[in-house]
């Protein structure tokens, strides 16, 4: 006799994850809007932010480079915390 098949597992709900549902493009765009390319390049010194920066070139680099993507996501989370702490004013 076979055991009853279990339903396919659902991915865990990430209601508390501020990155859930955000694209990398949305994250980079928000960081550029907040810090500008110069400020972003100072905080994360990679060539895609400091030398002829663009959203397209940054996305191409970040999708291939996990450590850089982690830094960008971390800076985005930091920006969100600072924005909440200061009541929406740029720091």
Residue pairs with C-beta under 8 A, 6 or more apart in sequence:
14 20
18 77
18 80
19 27
19 73
19 76
19 77
24 59
24 62
24 63
24 69
24 72
25 55
25 59
27 72
27 73
27 76
28 55
28 58
28 59
28 62
28 72
29 55
30 76
30 79
31 40
31 72
31 75
31 76
31 79
32 40
32 55
34 79
34 83
34 90
35 43
35 79
37 49
37 50
37 53
40 49
40 53
40 75
41 49
41 50
41 53
43 75
44 68
44 71
44 72
44 75
46 61
46 68
47 61
48 57
48 58
48 60
48 61
48 62
49 58
61 68
62 68
62 69
62 72
63 69
82 91
83 89
83 90
